Amino acid sequence: MENTGTDDRIEELRRRVDEVDLELIRILNERARIVQEIVAIKGDAGKPLFDPRREEEILRRVAEQNEGPIYDTSMREIFELILHRIRDLEVQREEFR
């Protein structure tokens, strides 16, 4: 009988994880759209598209604001990947123009 309660709790937590995953997808795509808008504005203004100081500022802030349980270094790596993949999106977009 106790197994049923455990299974129910696991299923409830999995549903919550699924909801968080969907929210992450939505937020990451929103972030990508905002970055695309910034890139378009910078392109029109003739400004450099990549700003390594800005990227480092973002990564530093991510580590500072991280409350865990994910380690700061791991959170930084996750955000580095996000930043690089969104930048890759812009490179691919330019290739198809």
N, C-alpha and C positions, 0 to 999 in steps of 0.2 A: 504494500500500500504506500509506503514512504517513497518508493520509486516513482509513483505517479506524480507526487508533489515535486520531486526533483526534476522529472521530465518536463512538467508544466513550467517550472521556473526557467529551465534551460530554453524552452521554446519562447517564452516571454522575452528573455534576454536576447535571443537570436533575432526576434522581430525588431527589438530596439536597435540592434546592430544594423539590420537591414535598413531601417529608417535613417539612421545616421549615415550609412553609405549613400543613400539617395540624396541626402542633403549635401554631402561632400561633393557628389557629382554636380549638383546644381551650382554650388558655390564655386567650384573650380571652373566650370564653364562661364559663370558670370565674371570671374576674375580674368579669364582669357579674353572675353569680349571687351572688358574695360581696357586691358593692355592693347588690344587691337586698335581701339579708339585713340589711345595715347600714341601708338606707332603712326597712325594716320596723321595726327596733328603734327608730330615731330617731322614726319616726312614732308608734309606741306611747308613746314617752316624751315626745312633744310638743316634740321638739327640731327646730331648723331642718334641712332636708334638705341644703341646699347650704352648704358651708363654703369660701369662696374662699381662706382662708389654707391650708387643707389641700391644695387644688388647686395652689396656688403652691408649697407644700412638695414635692409630688409632682414637679412640673415641674422644680424646682431640683435635686432629687435625681437625676432622670433625666439631666439635663445633666452633673451631677458624676460620675455613674457610667458614663457613656458612654465606651467605649474606641475608638470608630470602627470602620470607616471612615466611618460616617454622621456628618455634622457635628452638633455639639451643638444648634445652632439647628433643624436638620431633625428631630432626634430629639425635641426639645421640641414641634415642630409635630405630629409623628406622635402623641405622647401627648396633646396638646391635643385632637386629633380623637377619639382613643379616649375620653377623659373626656367630651367633649361628646356623642358618640353614645350612650354608656351613660346619660348624664343624659337624653337624648332618649327613650331606652327607658322610663325611669321616667315621664316626662311622658305618653307615649303610653299607658302602662299605666293611669295615673290617668284619662285621658280615657275609657277603656273600662270603668270601674268604675261 
